[in-house]
Amino acid sequence: MAIRNSKNGLSEGVELFREAIRLDPDFARAYGALAVALTRQVQFGFSDHPAETRDRALNLARKAESIDATSPQVLWSLGFVLNSHRQFADAIAALERAVTLSPSYADAFAMLALIHNNMGQPEKAIAFTNKAMDLNPRYTYRYPFL
């Protein structure tokens, strides 16, 4: 499910992911998606309690991984959340596992680009961005700006 990065869109996404978890407590991707939505709320300033929300997001991402550590999407969400916590080495490890499981997972390569950019490694960031764009010629507008 794609959620909009607006206050209402993220709130709606959070509620829908919570409902998915209520319906299926073992749905790892719902935990990961909820973690991403909560992280986005913090990033965009939509959380009344950012520190608590960030911690909750990390716990949810780790819960998703504990349920299904073989899902590239779950590993992407973990990498996304870890990146927001500036835990770059752990984020890279999660994303490297994702691309090992799914070598054509363009969004994982794009997230690796973002992390390397955040780490001040532009050459690696460019290489990962190019890989992501090669894998997904219909990439989002964000890929070139990672």
N, CA, C and O atoms as a MOPAC input file, in Angstrom:
PM7 MOZYME 1SCF
protein

 N      0.83800 1    -1.17800 1     0.00000 1
 C      0.00000 1     0.00000 1     0.00000 1
 C      0.88100 1     1.23900 1     0.00000 1
 O      1.83300 1     1.32900 1     0.77500 1
 N      0.57700 1     2.15500 1    -0.83500 1
 C      1.28200 1     3.43200 1    -0.84000 1
 C      0.51900 1     4.40600 1     0.04900 1
 O     -0.70000 1     4.54500 1    -0.05900 1
 N      1.24800 1     5.06700 1     0.91700 1
 C      0.61100 1     6.07300 1     1.75500 1
 C      1.17600 1     7.43500 1     1.39100 1
 O      2.33500 1     7.55600 1     0.99400 1
 N      0.36000 1     8.43700 1     1.53000 1
 C      0.79300 1     9.79600 1     1.22200 1
 C      1.56600 1    10.35700 1     2.40400 1
 O      1.23700 1    10.09900 1     3.56200 1
 N      2.59800 1    11.12700 1     2.09300 1
 C      3.41400 1    11.74000 1     3.12500 1
 C      2.80900 1    13.06400 1     3.58300 1
 O      3.47500 1    14.10000 1     3.59800 1
 N      1.55100 1    13.00500 1     3.95100 1
 C      0.86000 1    14.14400 1     4.53000 1
 C      0.42200 1    13.72300 1     5.93000 1
 O      0.43200 1    12.53700 1     6.25700 1
 N      0.04200 1    14.68400 1     6.74200 1
 C     -0.38900 1    14.34700 1     8.10200 1
 C     -1.55900 1    13.36400 1     8.07100 1
 O     -1.54800 1    12.35500 1     8.77600 1
 N     -2.56100 1    13.66100 1     7.25600 1
 C     -3.73500 1    12.78200 1     7.17400 1
 C     -3.39700 1    11.44400 1     6.53000 1
 O     -3.85900 1    10.39600 1     6.98200 1
 N     -2.58800 1    11.48100 1     5.47000 1
 C     -2.22400 1    10.24700 1     4.78800 1
 C     -1.44400 1     9.30600 1     5.68900 1
 O     -1.69900 1     8.10100 1     5.70700 1
 N     -0.49300 1     9.85400 1     6.43700 1
 C      0.29000 1     9.01700 1     7.34700 1
 C     -0.56300 1     8.51000 1     8.50400 1
 O     -0.41800 1     7.35900 1     8.91700 1
 N     -1.44800 1     9.35000 1     9.03200 1
 C     -2.34600 1     8.89800 1    10.11200 1
 C     -3.24600 1     7.76400 1     9.63400 1
 O     -3.46500 1     6.78300 1    10.34500 1
 N     -3.75600 1     7.91400 1     8.42600 1
 C     -4.60500 1     6.86000 1     7.86600 1
 C     -3.79500 1     5.57300 1     7.67200 1
 O     -4.26500 1     4.48100 1     7.99100 1
 N     -2.58100 1     5.71600 1     7.14900 1
 C     -1.72100 1     4.54700 1     6.97500 1
 C     -1.43500 1     3.85800 1     8.29400 1
 O     -1.50500 1     2.63200 1     8.37600 1
 N     -1.11500 1     4.61800 1     9.32400 1
 C     -0.84500 1     4.04700 1    10.64400 1
 C     -2.04500 1     3.23000 1    11.11600 1
 O     -1.88600 1     2.10800 1    11.59600 1
 N     -3.23400 1     3.78900 1    10.98100 1
 C     -4.43500 1     3.07100 1    11.42900 1
 C     -4.67200 1     1.80500 1    10.60700 1
 O     -5.04200 1     0.76900 1    11.15900 1
 N     -4.46300 1     1.88000 1     9.30600 1
 C     -4.66500 1     0.69500 1     8.46600 1
 C     -3.64100 1    -0.39900 1     8.77800 1
 O     -3.98900 1    -1.57900 1     8.80800 1
 N     -2.38800 1    -0.01700 1     9.00800 1
 C     -1.38200 1    -1.01500 1     9.34300 1
 C     -1.66400 1    -1.62700 1    10.71600 1
 O     -1.44800 1    -2.82300 1    10.91500 1
 N     -2.14100 1    -0.82300 1    11.65700 1
 C     -2.52300 1    -1.36400 1    12.97400 1
 C     -3.67000 1    -2.35800 1    12.83100 1
 O     -3.68700 1    -3.39700 1    13.49100 1
 N     -4.61600 1    -2.03600 1    11.97700 1
 C     -5.73800 1    -2.94600 1    11.74200 1
 C     -5.25000 1    -4.24500 1    11.10300 1
 O     -5.71500 1    -5.32500 1    11.46700 1
 N     -4.32900 1    -4.15100 1    10.16500 1
 C     -3.77200 1    -5.35800 1     9.54200 1
 C     -3.09300 1    -6.23200 1    10.59100 1
 O     -3.23400 1    -7.45400 1    10.56600 1
 N     -2.36400 1    -5.61800 1    11.50500 1
 C     -1.69800 1    -6.37700 1    12.57400 1
 C     -2.73000 1    -6.99700 1    13.50100 1
 O     -2.56900 1    -8.13400 1    13.94500 1
 N     -3.79500 1    -6.24900 1    13.79700 1
 C     -4.85500 1    -6.80400 1    14.65100 1
 C     -5.46800 1    -8.04300 1    14.00100 1
 O     -5.74700 1    -9.03400 1    14.67600 1
 N     -5.67500 1    -7.97800 1    12.68200 1
 C     -6.26700 1    -9.10000 1    11.97000 1
 C     -5.30500 1   -10.27200 1    11.81700 1
 O     -5.72500 1   -11.42900 1    11.81600 1
 N     -4.01000 1    -9.96900 1    11.68800 1
 C     -2.99700 1   -11.01600 1    11.52000 1
 C     -1.73700 1   -10.60900 1    12.27300 1
 O     -0.86600 1    -9.94600 1    11.70900 1
 N     -1.63200 1   -11.00000 1    13.54300 1
 C     -0.49400 1   -10.60100 1    14.37400 1
 C      0.85800 1   -11.12600 1    13.88100 1
 O      1.89900 1   -10.72200 1    14.39800 1
 N      0.85200 1   -12.01700 1    12.89300 1
 C      2.10500 1   -12.53800 1    12.35000 1
 C      2.42600 1   -11.96600 1    10.96400 1
 O      3.26800 1   -12.51300 1    10.25200 1
 N      1.77400 1   -10.89000 1    10.58200 1
 C      1.98000 1   -10.26500 1     9.27700 1
 C      3.16700 1    -9.30400 1     9.38300 1
 O      3.00700 1    -8.12600 1     9.70000 1
 N      4.34400 1    -9.82900 1     9.11400 1
 C      5.58800 1    -9.08000 1     9.30600 1
 C      5.61600 1    -7.78500 1     8.50100 1
 O      6.06400 1    -6.75300 1     9.00100 1
 N      5.15000 1    -7.83300 1     7.28000 1
 C      5.21000 1    -6.62800 1     6.43700 1
 C      4.34100 1    -5.50800 1     6.98700 1
 O      4.65200 1    -4.33500 1     6.77900 1
 N      3.26300 1    -5.83800 1     7.67800 1
 C      2.43500 1    -4.78800 1     8.29400 1
 C      3.19500 1    -4.09800 1     9.41800 1
 O      3.09600 1    -2.88100 1     9.57600 1
 N      3.95200 1    -4.85900 1    10.20100 1
 C      4.77600 1    -4.25500 1    11.25300 1
 C      5.83100 1    -3.33700 1    10.62700 1
 O      6.06600 1    -2.23000 1    11.11000 1
 N      6.45800 1    -3.80700 1     9.55700 1
 C      7.46900 1    -2.99200 1     8.88600 1
 C      6.86800 1    -1.72500 1     8.30000 1
 O      7.44900 1    -0.64600 1     8.41700 1
 N      5.71200 1    -1.85400 1     7.67300 1
 C      5.05500 1    -0.68700 1     7.08100 1
 C      4.63900 1     0.30500 1     8.16200 1
 O      4.75500 1     1.51600 1     7.97300 1
 N      4.15800 1    -0.19800 1     9.28400 1
 C      3.79900 1     0.68100 1    10.39800 1
 C      5.03900 1     1.41300 1    10.90800 1
 O      4.97900 1     2.60500 1    11.21200 1
 N      6.15000 1     0.70700 1    10.99900 1
 C      7.40400 1     1.33100 1    11.43800 1
 C      7.81400 1     2.46200 1    10.49500 1
 O      8.24400 1     3.52500 1    10.94300 1
 N      7.67900 1     2.22900 1     9.20000 1
 C      8.02300 1     3.25600 1     8.21500 1
 C      7.08100 1     4.45100 1     8.34600 1
 O      7.53300 1     5.59600 1     8.32800 1
 N      5.78600 1     4.20000 1     8.47500 1
 C      4.81500 1     5.29800 1     8.59400 1
 C      5.08700 1     6.13500 1     9.84700 1
 O      5.01800 1     7.36300 1     9.79900 1
 N      5.39200 1     5.48000 1    10.95900 1
 C      5.69700 1     6.21800 1    12.18700 1
 C      6.97600 1     7.03700 1    12.03000 1
 O      7.05400 1     8.17400 1    12.49700 1
 N      7.97200 1     6.45600 1    11.37400 1
 C      9.21500 1     7.17900 1    11.12900 1
 C      8.95800 1     8.40500 1    10.26200 1
 O      9.50200 1     9.48000 1    10.51500 1
 N      8.13500 1     8.23900 1     9.25300 1
 C      7.77700 1     9.36900 1     8.38600 1
 C      7.05400 1    10.45600 1     9.18800 1
 O      7.29600 1    11.64400 1     8.97500 1
 N      6.17400 1    10.06100 1    10.10000 1
 C      5.48700 1    11.06000 1    10.92300 1
 C      6.50200 1    11.91200 1    11.69000 1
 O      6.35300 1    13.13000 1    11.78700 1
 N      7.52100 1    11.26600 1    12.22700 1
 C      8.56200 1    12.00500 1    12.94100 1
 C      9.32700 1    12.89900 1    11.97500 1
 O      9.55500 1    14.07400 1    12.26200 1
 N      9.72400 1    12.35000 1    10.83600 1
 C     10.51000 1    13.11400 1     9.86300 1
 C      9.78900 1    14.36300 1     9.38300 1
 O     10.42100 1    15.39200 1     9.14300 1
 N      8.48400 1    14.28200 1     9.24100 1
 C      7.71400 1    15.41300 1     8.73000 1
 C      7.14900 1    16.29900 1     9.83700 1
 O      6.42600 1    17.25700 1     9.56000 1
 N      7.47400 1    15.98400 1    11.08400 1
 C      7.02600 1    16.81300 1    12.19900 1
 C      5.57600 1    16.60000 1    12.58000 1
 O      4.95100 1    17.49600 1    13.14900 1
 N      5.02500 1    15.42600 1    12.27700 1
 C      3.61900 1    15.14300 1    12.56100 1
 C      3.41300 1    14.35700 1    13.85100 1
 O      2.28800 1    13.94700 1    14.13900 1
 N      4.45000 1    14.13900 1    14.62200 1
 C      4.33300 1    13.36000 1    15.85500 1
 C      4.37300 1    14.29200 1    17.05700 1
 O      5.22900 1    15.17300 1    17.14200 1
 N      3.44600 1    14.09300 1    17.98100 1
 C      3.43500 1    14.88300 1    19.20800 1
 C      4.52300 1    14.43500 1    20.17800 1
 O      4.92700 1    15.19200 1    21.06000 1
 N      4.99000 1    13.21100 1    20.01200 1
 C      6.01200 1    12.64200 1    20.89900 1
 C      7.07900 1    11.97100 1    20.04400 1
 O      7.13900 1    10.74300 1    19.98500 1
 N      7.92800 1    12.76500 1    19.37500 1
 C      8.86500 1    12.19700 1    18.39500 1
 C      9.80800 1    11.13800 1    18.95900 1
 O     10.03300 1    10.12300 1    18.29800 1
 N     10.35800 1    11.32700 1    20.12900 1
 C     11.30600 1    10.34600 1    20.67000 1
 C     10.61200 1     9.01100 1    20.91600 1
 O     11.15500 1     7.95600 1    20.58900 1
 N      9.42600 1     9.05800 1    21.48600 1
 C      8.66300 1     7.82400 1    21.73300 1
 C      8.26500 1     7.16700 1    20.42300 1
 O      8.32700 1     5.94500 1    20.29300 1
 N      7.86000 1     7.97000 1    19.45500 1
 C      7.43700 1     7.43300 1    18.15900 1
 C      8.61300 1     6.77900 1    17.44600 1
 O      8.46600 1     5.70700 1    16.85900 1
 N      9.78400 1     7.42300 1    17.49400 1
 C     10.98700 1     6.84100 1    16.86900 1
 C     11.34300 1     5.50800 1    17.51900 1
 O     11.67000 1     4.54500 1    16.82600 1
 N     11.28000 1     5.45100 1    18.85000 1
 C     11.59100 1     4.19900 1    19.54900 1
 C     10.57000 1     3.11500 1    19.19600 1
 O     10.93100 1     1.95800 1    18.98000 1
 N      9.30600 1     3.49900 1    19.14100 1
 C      8.24100 1     2.54300 1    18.77800 1
 C      8.46900 1     2.01800 1    17.36200 1
 O      8.29900 1     0.82600 1    17.10500 1
 N      8.84900 1     2.89300 1    16.45600 1
 C      9.10200 1     2.47700 1    15.07200 1
 C     10.23700 1     1.45700 1    15.01700 1
 O     10.13400 1     0.45600 1    14.30800 1
 N     11.30600 1     1.70000 1    15.75100 1
 C     12.41900 1     0.75600 1    15.74500 1
 C     12.00200 1    -0.58500 1    16.33800 1
 O     12.38400 1    -1.63500 1    15.82300 1
 N     11.22600 1    -0.55600 1    17.41000 1
 C     10.74100 1    -1.81300 1    18.00200 1
 C      9.85700 1    -2.58400 1    17.02800 1
 O      9.93500 1    -3.81000 1    16.94400 1
 N      9.02100 1    -1.86200 1    16.29900 1
 C      8.14300 1    -2.51300 1    15.31000 1
 C      8.94700 1    -3.10100 1    14.15700 1
 O      8.65200 1    -4.20400 1    13.69700 1
 N      9.95000 1    -2.38300 1    13.69000 1
 C     10.79000 1    -2.89100 1    12.59400 1
 C     11.52700 1    -4.15000 1    13.03700 1
 O     11.65200 1    -5.10300 1    12.26800 1
 N     12.00800 1    -4.15300 1    14.26300 1
 C     12.68700 1    -5.35100 1    14.78500 1
 C     11.70100 1    -6.50400 1    14.98800 1
 O     12.05000 1    -7.66700 1    14.78500 1
 N     10.48100 1    -6.17900 1    15.38600 1
 C      9.43600 1    -7.20600 1    15.51500 1
 C      9.15100 1    -7.81800 1    14.14000 1
 O      9.01600 1    -9.03500 1    14.01400 1
 N      9.06200 1    -6.98500 1    13.13500 1
 C      8.83000 1    -7.48500 1    11.77000 1
 C      9.93900 1    -8.44800 1    11.37500 1
 O      9.67300 1    -9.51900 1    10.82900 1
 N     11.17600 1    -8.06900 1    11.64900 1
 C     12.30900 1    -8.93100 1    11.32000 1
 C     12.24600 1   -10.24100 1    12.10400 1
 O     12.58400 1   -11.29500 1    11.56600 1
 N     11.81900 1   -10.19000 1    13.36500 1
 C     11.74400 1   -11.41700 1    14.16500 1
 C     10.68000 1   -12.37300 1    13.63000 1
 O     10.79100 1   -13.58700 1    13.79800 1
 N      9.65700 1   -11.82800 1    12.99100 1
 C      8.60200 1   -12.66000 1    12.41300 1
 C      9.05600 1   -13.25800 1    11.09000 1
 O      8.83800 1   -14.44200 1    10.83400 1
 N      9.69000 1   -12.44100 1    10.24300 1
 C     10.10700 1   -12.92000 1     8.92400 1
 C     11.38800 1   -12.21400 1     8.48300 1
 O     11.34700 1   -11.14900 1     7.86700 1
 N     12.50700 1   -12.81900 1     8.80500 1
 C     13.81400 1   -12.25800 1     8.43400 1
 C     14.19800 1   -12.58400 1     7.00300 1
 O     15.30400 1   -12.26000 1     6.57200 1
 N     13.29600 1   -13.22500 1     6.25500 1
 C     13.57900 1   -13.56000 1     4.86200 1
 C     12.78500 1   -12.69100 1     3.89100 1
 O     12.81900 1   -12.91900 1     2.68200 1
 N     12.08600 1   -11.71500 1     4.40600 1
 C     11.31100 1   -10.81300 1     3.54700 1
 C     12.16300 1    -9.59800 1     3.19900 1
 O     12.52800 1    -8.83300 1     4.09200 1
 N     12.48600 1    -9.40300 1     1.92300 1
 C     13.25800 1    -8.21900 1     1.54600 1
 C     12.57000 1    -6.91600 1     1.95000 1
 O     13.23600 1    -5.95000 1     2.32400 1
 N     11.24400 1    -6.88900 1     1.87400 1
 C     10.51800 1    -5.67600 1     2.23800 1
 C     10.63000 1    -5.38300 1     3.73600 1
 O     10.75100 1    -4.22700 1     4.14100 1
 N     10.59000 1    -6.42500 1     4.54300 1
 C     10.77000 1    -6.26100 1     5.98700 1
 C     12.17300 1    -5.73500 1     6.27400 1
 O     12.35200 1    -4.84000 1     7.10000 1
 N     13.15700 1    -6.29000 1     5.59300 1
 C     14.53900 1    -5.84000 1     5.78600 1
 C     14.72000 1    -4.41300 1     5.29300 1
 O     15.48900 1    -3.65300 1     5.88200 1
 N     14.02300 1    -4.03500 1     4.21800 1
 C     14.07000 1    -2.64700 1     3.76000 1
 C     13.52100 1    -1.72300 1     4.83800 1
 O     14.12400 1    -0.69500 1     5.14500 1
 N     12.37900 1    -2.08800 1     5.41400 1
 C     11.78800 1    -1.22400 1     6.44400 1
 C     12.72200 1    -1.10500 1     7.64400 1
 O     12.85300 1    -0.02600 1     8.22100 1
 N     13.36900 1    -2.20200 1     8.02300 1
 C     14.33900 1    -2.13900 1     9.11600 1
 C     15.48900 1    -1.20100 1     8.75500 1
 O     15.89900 1    -0.38100 1     9.57600 1
 N     16.00600 1    -1.31500 1     7.54500 1
 C     17.07200 1    -0.42700 1     7.10000 1
 C     16.64300 1     1.02600 1     7.08900 1
 O     17.41200 1     1.90600 1     7.47600 1
 N     15.42000 1     1.28400 1     6.64700 1
 C     14.88200 1     2.63900 1     6.62400 1
 C     14.84600 1     3.23400 1     8.02700 1
 O     15.28500 1     4.36300 1     8.24500 1
 N     14.32000 1     2.46700 1     8.96900 1
 C     14.19700 1     2.96100 1    10.34400 1
 C     15.57300 1     3.12100 1    10.98200 1
 O     15.83500 1     4.12100 1    11.65100 1
 N     16.44800 1     2.14600 1    10.78100 1
 C     17.80800 1     2.25600 1    11.33600 1
 C     18.54400 1     3.46500 1    10.76700 1
 O     19.29600 1     4.12400 1    11.48500 1
 N     18.33500 1     3.76100 1     9.48600 1
 C     18.93900 1     4.94400 1     8.89000 1
 C     18.46000 1     6.19900 1     9.61100 1
 O     19.25300 1     7.10400 1     9.87200 1
 N     17.18100 1     6.25900 1     9.93300 1
 C     16.65200 1     7.44200 1    10.61500 1
 C     17.23700 1     7.58500 1    12.02200 1
 O     17.27100 1     8.68000 1    12.58300 1
 N     17.69300 1     6.47100 1    12.58000 1
 C     18.35200 1     6.48000 1    13.89400 1
 C     19.86500 1     6.69100 1    13.75700 1
 O     20.59600 1     6.69900 1    14.74800 1
 N     20.31200 1     6.85700 1    12.52700 1
 C     21.73400 1     7.03400 1    12.20900 1
 C     22.57000 1     5.82300 1    12.63000 1
 O     23.75300 1     5.95300 1    12.94300 1
 N     21.95000 1     4.66600 1    12.63200 1
 C     22.64300 1     3.40100 1    12.88600 1
 C     22.98700 1     2.80100 1    11.51900 1
 O     22.42400 1     1.79500 1    11.09000 1
 N     23.93300 1     3.46300 1    10.86100 1
 C     24.20900 1     3.18100 1     9.46300 1
 C     24.72200 1     1.76900 1     9.21300 1
 O     24.29200 1     1.12100 1     8.25900 1
 N     25.62500 1     1.28300 1    10.04300 1
 C     26.18100 1    -0.05800 1     9.80600 1
 C     25.09100 1    -1.11500 1     9.87900 1
 O     25.05700 1    -2.02500 1     9.05100 1
 N     24.20100 1    -1.00800 1    10.85900 1
 C     23.11100 1    -1.97600 1    10.98200 1
 C     22.11800 1    -1.83300 1     9.83100 1
 O     21.58200 1    -2.82600 1     9.33900 1
 N     21.87700 1    -0.59400 1     9.40600 1
 C     20.97200 1    -0.36200 1     8.27100 1
 C     21.53100 1    -0.99400 1     7.00400 1
 O     20.80800 1    -1.64500 1     6.25100 1
 N     22.82100 1    -0.79700 1     6.77800 1
 C     23.46100 1    -1.39000 1     5.59600 1
 C     23.38400 1    -2.90200 1     5.66100 1
 O     23.10300 1    -3.54800 1     4.65200 1
 N     23.62700 1    -3.47700 1     6.82800 1
 C     23.57100 1    -4.93900 1     6.96800 1
 C     22.17600 1    -5.46300 1     6.62200 1
 O     22.05200 1    -6.47600 1     5.93300 1
 N     21.13100 1    -4.78700 1     7.08800 1
 C     19.75600 1    -5.21800 1     6.78400 1
 C     19.49100 1    -5.14000 1     5.28100 1
 O     18.89500 1    -6.04800 1     4.70300 1
 N     19.93300 1    -4.06100 1     4.65900 1
 C     19.68400 1    -3.89100 1     3.23000 1
 C     20.52900 1    -4.83500 1     2.38300 1
 O     20.08300 1    -5.29200 1     1.33100 1
 N     21.72600 1    -5.12400 1     2.82800 1
 C     22.53600 1    -6.11600 1     2.10300 1
 C     21.88200 1    -7.48600 1     2.16400 1
 O     21.94000 1    -8.24100 1     1.19300 1
 N     21.26100 1    -7.81900 1     3.28700 1
 C     20.50600 1    -9.08000 1     3.36600 1
 C     19.31900 1    -9.03800 1     2.41000 1
 O     18.99300 1   -10.04400 1     1.78000 1
 N     18.66900 1    -7.87400 1     2.30000 1
 C     17.52100 1    -7.74100 1     1.39200 1
 C     17.92900 1    -7.98400 1    -0.04900 1
 O     17.23600 1    -8.69400 1    -0.77700 1
 N     19.05300 1    -7.39900 1    -0.47600 1
 C     19.45400 1    -7.57500 1    -1.87900 1
 C     20.06100 1    -8.95300 1    -2.12800 1
 O     20.07800 1    -9.42500 1    -3.26500 1
 N     20.55300 1    -9.59300 1    -1.08800 1
 C     20.98600 1   -10.99000 1    -1.24500 1
 C     19.77400 1   -11.87000 1    -1.51600 1
 O     19.82100 1   -12.76800 1    -2.35600 1
 N     18.68700 1   -11.60400 1    -0.79600 1
 C     17.45300 1   -12.37000 1    -0.99200 1
 C     16.76400 1   -12.01500 1    -2.30800 1
 O     16.14200 1   -12.86900 1    -2.94100 1
 N     16.87900 1   -10.75400 1    -2.71300 1
 C     16.19700 1   -10.27800 1    -3.91400 1
 C     17.13900 1    -9.33700 1    -4.67100 1
 O     17.07300 1    -8.12000 1    -4.49800 1
 N     18.01700 1    -9.90400 1    -5.51300 1
 C     19.04300 1    -9.09600 1    -6.18600 1
 C     18.51000 1    -8.00900 1    -7.11900 1
 O     19.26600 1    -7.12700 1    -7.52700 1
 N     17.23900 1    -8.05700 1    -7.45700 1
 C     16.67700 1    -7.02900 1    -8.33200 1
 C     15.80700 1    -6.02300 1    -7.56700 1
 O     15.01200 1    -5.30500 1    -8.17400 1
 N     15.95200 1    -5.97200 1    -6.26500 1
 C     15.14500 1    -5.08900 1    -5.41200 1
 C     15.70100 1    -3.66200 1    -5.47500 1
 O     16.54500 1    -3.27000 1    -4.66900 1
 N     15.21500 1    -2.91300 1    -6.43500 1
 C     15.73600 1    -1.57000 1    -6.71600 1
 C     15.62700 1    -0.64300 1    -5.51300 1
 O     16.55200 1     0.12200 1    -5.24000 1
 N     14.52000 1    -0.70100 1    -4.79600 1
 C     14.35200 1     0.21000 1    -3.66500 1
 C     15.37600 1    -0.05100 1    -2.56100 1
 O     15.74900 1     0.87300 1    -1.83800 1
 N     15.82900 1    -1.27900 1    -2.42200 1
 C     16.87500 1    -1.56500 1    -1.44200 1
 C     18.19100 1    -0.92100 1    -1.85900 1
 O     18.91500 1    -0.38400 1    -1.02100 1
 N     18.50000 1    -0.97300 1    -3.14500 1
 C     19.71000 1    -0.30500 1    -3.63100 1
 C     19.58700 1     1.21500 1    -3.46400 1
 O     20.56400 1     1.88600 1    -3.13100 1
 N     18.39300 1     1.74900 1    -3.69300 1
 C     18.17400 1     3.17900 1    -3.50400 1
 C     18.35900 1     3.56700 1    -2.03900 1
 O     18.92800 1     4.61800 1    -1.74300 1
 N     17.88500 1     2.73200 1    -1.12700 1
 C     18.07100 1     3.02700 1     0.29700 1
 C     19.54600 1     2.94000 1     0.67200 1
 O     20.02500 1     3.73300 1     1.48300 1
 N     20.26500 1     1.99300 1     0.09400 1
 C     21.71100 1     1.93500 1     0.31400 1
 C     22.38200 1     3.21900 1    -0.17200 1
 O     23.32300 1     3.70700 1     0.45200 1
 N     21.89700 1     3.75700 1    -1.27800 1
 C     22.43500 1     5.03100 1    -1.77800 1
 C     22.20300 1     6.14500 1    -0.76700 1
 O     23.11100 1     6.92400 1    -0.47800 1
 N     20.99900 1     6.22000 1    -0.23300 1
 C     20.68000 1     7.25800 1     0.74000 1
 C     21.57600 1     7.14700 1     1.97600 1
 O     22.08800 1     8.15000 1     2.47400 1
 N     21.75600 1     5.93800 1     2.45700 1
 C     22.58600 1     5.73500 1     3.65600 1
 C     24.02500 1     6.15600 1     3.38100 1
 O     24.63500 1     6.85600 1     4.18900 1
 N     24.56100 1     5.73500 1     2.25400 1
 C     25.94500 1     6.11100 1     1.93900 1
 C     26.07200 1     7.62000 1     1.73500 1
 O     27.09700 1     8.21400 1     2.07000 1
 N     25.03900 1     8.22800 1     1.19300 1
 C     25.03800 1     9.68500 1     1.08000 1
 C     25.05400 1    10.31300 1     2.47000 1
 O     25.80000 1    11.26000 1     2.71900 1
 N     24.23000 1     9.78400 1     3.37400 1
 C     24.19700 1    10.28800 1     4.74900 1
 C     25.53700 1    10.10100 1     5.45600 1
 O     25.87900 1    10.86400 1     6.36000 1
 N     26.28200 1     9.10000 1     5.04900 1
 C     27.58000 1     8.81600 1     5.65100 1
 C     28.70800 1     9.62400 1     5.00400 1
 O     29.86700 1     9.50100 1     5.40300 1
 N     28.37700 1    10.43900 1     4.02000 1
 C     29.39700 1    11.22900 1     3.34400 1
 C     30.23000 1    10.42900 1     2.36700 1
 O     31.41600 1    10.70000 1     2.17900 1
 N     29.60500 1     9.43700 1     1.74200 1
 C     30.27600 1     8.58600 1     0.76200 1
 C     29.57200 1     8.71900 1    -0.58800 1
 O     28.87200 1     7.80200 1    -1.01800 1
 N     29.75800 1     9.86500 1    -1.25800 1
 C     28.99400 1    10.11700 1    -2.47800 1
 C     29.27600 1     9.14400 1    -3.61300 1
 O     28.37600 1     8.85200 1    -4.40000 1
 N     30.50000 1     8.63400 1    -3.72000 1
 C     30.80000 1     7.70600 1    -4.82000 1
 C     29.96800 1     6.42700 1    -4.68600 1
 O     29.40600 1     5.93200 1    -5.66300 1
 N     29.90100 1     5.90300 1    -3.45900 1
 C     29.08000 1     4.70800 1    -3.23900 1
 C     27.60600 1     5.03200 1    -3.45000 1
 O     26.86500 1     4.23000 1    -4.01900 1
 N     27.18500 1     6.20000 1    -2.99200 1
 C     25.78700 1     6.59600 1    -3.15600 1
 C     25.41300 1     6.65200 1    -4.63800 1
 O     24.35100 1     6.17300 1    -5.03500 1
 N     26.28500 1     7.23600 1    -5.44500 1
 C     26.02200 1     7.33400 1    -6.88200 1
 C     25.95500 1     5.94700 1    -7.51400 1
 O     25.07900 1     5.68000 1    -8.33700 1
 N     26.87300 1     5.06900 1    -7.13200 1
 C     26.87900 1     3.71000 1    -7.68700 1
 C     25.58200 1     2.97400 1    -7.33700 1
 O     25.00000 1     2.29700 1    -8.18400 1
 N     25.13300 1     3.10900 1    -6.08800 1
 C     23.89000 1     2.44200 1    -5.69400 1
 C     22.67700 1     3.08200 1    -6.37100 1
 O     21.73900 1     2.37500 1    -6.73800 1
 N     22.68000 1     4.38600 1    -6.54000 1
 C     21.58200 1     5.05100 1    -7.24900 1
 C     21.51400 1     4.56200 1    -8.68800 1
 O     20.43300 1     4.25200 1    -9.19000 1
 N     22.66300 1     4.49100 1    -9.35300 1
 C     22.68800 1     4.00700 1   -10.73400 1
 C     22.19500 1     2.57300 1   -10.82700 1
 O     21.46700 1     2.22700 1   -11.75700 1
 N     22.58100 1     1.73900 1    -9.87800 1
 C     22.12300 1     0.34400 1    -9.85200 1
 C     20.60000 1     0.31000 1    -9.70600 1
 O     19.91700 1    -0.42900 1   -10.41400 1
 N     20.07900 1     1.11600 1    -8.78100 1
 C     18.63300 1     1.14900 1    -8.56200 1
 C     17.90500 1     1.59700 1    -9.83200 1
 O     16.88600 1     1.01700 1   -10.20600 1
 N     18.43200 1     2.63000 1   -10.49200 1
 C     17.78200 1     3.13700 1   -11.70400 1
 C     17.89400 1     2.15000 1   -12.85800 1
 O     16.99300 1     2.07200 1   -13.69300 1
 N     18.99000 1     1.39200 1   -12.91400 1
 C     19.11200 1     0.35000 1   -13.94300 1
 C     18.07800 1    -0.74900 1   -13.71900 1
 O     17.48100 1    -1.25700 1   -14.66800 1
 N     17.87800 1    -1.10600 1   -12.46300 1
 C     16.93000 1    -2.17400 1   -12.14000 1
 C     15.48100 1    -1.74000 1   -12.32000 1
 O     14.61900 1    -2.55000 1   -12.65900 1
 N     15.22300 1    -0.46300 1   -12.09000 1
 C     13.85900 1     0.04600 1   -12.17100 1
 C     13.83600 1     1.29900 1   -13.05000 1
 O     13.96100 1     2.41400 1   -12.54400 1
 N     13.67900 1     1.12000 1   -14.35200 1
 C     13.67500 1     2.28500 1   -15.24200 1
 C     12.49900 1     3.23600 1   -14.98900 1
 O     12.49800 1     4.36000 1   -15.49100 1
 N     11.52400 1     2.80400 1   -14.23300 1
 C     10.38000 1     3.66300 1   -13.87600 1
 C     10.50700 1     4.12600 1   -12.42200 1
 O      9.52100 1     4.20900 1   -11.69000 1
 N     11.73700 1     4.42200 1   -12.03000 1
 C     12.02800 1     4.82000 1   -10.65500 1
 C     11.28100 1     6.09300 1   -10.27500 1
 O     10.86300 1     6.87400 1   -11.12900 1
 N     11.12700 1     6.27400 1    -8.97400 1
 C     10.45500 1     7.47600 1    -8.47000 1
 C     11.36400 1     8.68700 1    -8.64900 1
 O     12.56200 1     8.55300 1    -8.89500 1
 N     10.79000 1     9.82800 1    -8.52500 1
 C     11.55800 1    11.06700 1    -8.66400 1
 C     12.65700 1    11.16200 1    -7.61100 1
 O     13.60100 1    11.93000 1    -7.79100 1
 N     12.56300 1    10.40600 1    -6.51900 1
 C     13.52500 1    10.51400 1    -5.42500 1
 C     14.87900 1     9.89200 1    -5.75600 1
 O     15.90400 1    10.35300 1    -5.25400 1
 N     14.90000 1     8.87800 1    -6.57100 1
 C     16.16600 1     8.16600 1    -6.81400 1
 C     17.33100 1     9.09200 1    -7.14400 1
 O     18.38900 1     8.97300 1    -6.52600 1
 N     17.17600 1    10.00900 1    -8.09900 1
 C     18.33900 1    10.85600 1    -8.43000 1
 C     18.73100 1    11.84800 1    -7.32300 1
 O     19.80200 1    12.45200 1    -7.38400 1
 N     17.87100 1    12.01400 1    -6.31900 1
 C     18.13300 1    12.99500 1    -5.27300 1
 C     18.58400 1    12.36500 1    -3.96600 1
 O     18.62800 1    13.03800 1    -2.93700 1
 N     18.92000 1    11.08300 1    -3.99700 1
 C     19.34000 1    10.40800 1    -2.77100 1
 C     20.71900 1    10.87600 1    -2.40800 1
 O     21.27600 1    10.43600 1    -1.40200 1

